Amino acid sequence: MVVLTPVPGQARTYFVPVTDTLVVHGHGYGHGHGMSQHGAQGAALAGKSYRQILRFYYPRTRLARRHGPIRILISADTTPAVVVKPATGLRVRDLTDGSAWSLPQRSRIDLWRLAPTRGNRTDVQFRARGGWHRWKVPGRGSVTGNVQFEADRAIGLVLPNGSVVRYRGALRSALPQPGARSRDTVNVTSLDDYVRGVIAAEMPASWAPHALRAQAVAARTYAAYLRQANSGRYYQICDTTSCQVYGGASAQTRSTNAAVNSTTGKILTYQGEPAFTQFSASSGGWTSAGGLPYLPAQKDPYDGWSGNSMHRWSVRISTAELESAYPQLGRLQAIRVTKRDGHGSWGGRVSELVLAGSGSRVRLTGDDLRWKYGLPSTWFTFEPTPIISRWRDLGGRRSYGLPKSAEEQVPGVRGRPGARQRFAHGRFYWSPATGAQPLQGPILRRYRDAGGPASRYGFPVTPNLPTADGGGKARFEHGMFFRSRATGARPVYGRILAAYAHRHYSAGRLGYPVTPVRRIEGGLRSRFQHGTISWDRRTDKVRVRRH
């Protein structure tokens, strides 16, 4: 058995309940670097302008302007061919020498495509009457190298699933590298047209105008940064959450286009270069450090507005996935968070943690656990088990010492399961019916000798309780234990216990029990310091004798 004992300091151990289900509480959605999109909305609702929003989330940056084209990888187009709908002014361009040819508009043509053939050559083809036909490029038949469709308006790209997405600019059949056999579809468009296709995919179009403007500048800056970083690559940015979600002209709305138009060309720079303006859905109340002077960890007062469901979140996860992914663990018994970023509740976002199982330990990062379970962020904590919650409520290590074992499943009366956990100064028992209750000293030892929760007494329903004369007692599902220096710990149950209760337990004239309930001919009997109580099975009567 591998047990992680809690120690003072930043590290904290979270025990796994016997139900093997952990309740995870957290803040925020995403990595938390830079602007919180929900925070931008919260700030705009609080009356902040987009300039103030950007100044808060990206301190030490300055506004500047950038224009020009950008190349976007269209990841959903997974086939080698580029298939488009006919459009007014549709033409094809050979990028080797820049030559372009207008494509004929005929009613019987319902699709055009760029179809790679042998080597680096591409055929231009059209579909008519259900079949594909080659359109001979004037003077050359087919095209060598990169080739693209262009039009005066947005072009409808037909994706493998049959859906059509419209894109402004050009749709290129691009070779990833010279001599490659595969082709990728790349949209080449202006920086502002690109941002028009980003905002509504990244932020609700119904949000406040200044939140949308802040998003426009952040998205344009992020694109300008990657455009510069990937200037020599056949594409400079992708269209998924790995970069920024981009939906082309099909994603544009009136409100998001207005945000682009009111911030045309504006980007944020740091020391004259485009800034790496990362953003995420929600900071949870603290942004996280992004490793750059303008991406600091800072308290975010805007993220917690009433419409942000990700400011606080809770999920339930099963430990079975971790046990399956890391079979050397055995049964997962505890998770110890060993490092956080130090900002916000619980110590902030989780950087490192250790899984402790019955077989071994496994070290993970906070991101490892986040991606394994699809958690919204790495800013999370685990709800303590009922046993640990009760331990803390009763004084924790000051009263019962530190945990000495993981939580273990134990059977109760008639097989009903519960749990137990050992501590330095006692044990805690838990069942759904009784909650978590601690036991210590002679009562605990006697209870264990009697068989614990599987015995006739079941689970405890109270902790050790003091009696008026310095002794102790504890109540169980089906009986009670009493303790004094003179008598030790003894159990009483059934009709004998009822009669003892009627006579005020140990505070009455009978005193403490000196024997457990024992079988006698025709019934049961228990001896006390100053008398006996007997029960007759045949008559169901109880007899009390004092001496």
Secondary structure as UniProt FT lines:
FT   STRAND          12..15
FT   TURN            18..19
FT   STRAND          21..26
FT   STRAND          35..36
FT   HELIX           37..45
FT   TURN            46..47
FT   HELIX           50..57
FT   TURN            59..60
FT   STRAND          62..65
FT   STRAND          69..73
FT   TURN            75..76
FT   STRAND          82..84
FT   TURN            88..89
FT   STRAND          91..94
FT   TURN            95..97
FT   STRAND          100..102
FT   TURN            107..108
FT   STRAND          109..116
FT   TURN            119..120
FT   STRAND          121..128
FT   TURN            129..130
FT   STRAND          131..135
FT   TURN            138..140
FT   STRAND          143..144
FT   STRAND          147..150
FT   STRAND          155..158
FT   TURN            160..161
FT   STRAND          164..167
FT   STRAND          170..174
FT   TURN            178..179
FT   STRAND          184..190
FT   HELIX           191..202
FT   TURN            205..206
FT   HELIX           209..229
FT   TURN            230..232
FT   STRAND          237..238
FT   TURN            241..242
FT   HELIX           248..251
FT   HELIX           254..261
FT   TURN            262..265
FT   STRAND          266..270
FT   TURN            271..272
FT   STRAND          273..274
FT   STRAND          279..280
FT   TURN            284..285
FT   TURN            293..294
FT   TURN            303..304
FT   TURN            306..307
FT   TURN            309..310
FT   STRAND          313..318
FT   HELIX           320..325
FT   HELIX           327..329
FT   STRAND          332..340
FT   HELIX           345..347
FT   STRAND          350..357
FT   STRAND          361..365
FT   HELIX           366..373
FT   STRAND          380..382
FT   HELIX           386..393
FT   TURN            394..396
FT   HELIX           397..400
FT   STRAND          408..411
FT   HELIX           413..415
FT   STRAND          417..423
FT   TURN            424..425
FT   STRAND          426..431
FT   TURN            432..434
FT   STRAND          435..439
FT   HELIX           441..450
FT   HELIX           452..454
FT   TURN            456..457
FT   STRAND          465..466
FT   TURN            468..469
FT   STRAND          472..476
FT   TURN            477..478
FT   STRAND          479..484
FT   TURN            485..487
FT   STRAND          488..492
FT   HELIX           494..502
FT   TURN            503..504
FT   HELIX           505..507
FT   TURN            509..510
FT   STRAND          518..520
FT   TURN            521..522
FT   STRAND          523..528
FT   TURN            529..530
FT   STRAND          531..536
FT   TURN            537..540
FT   STRAND          541..546
//
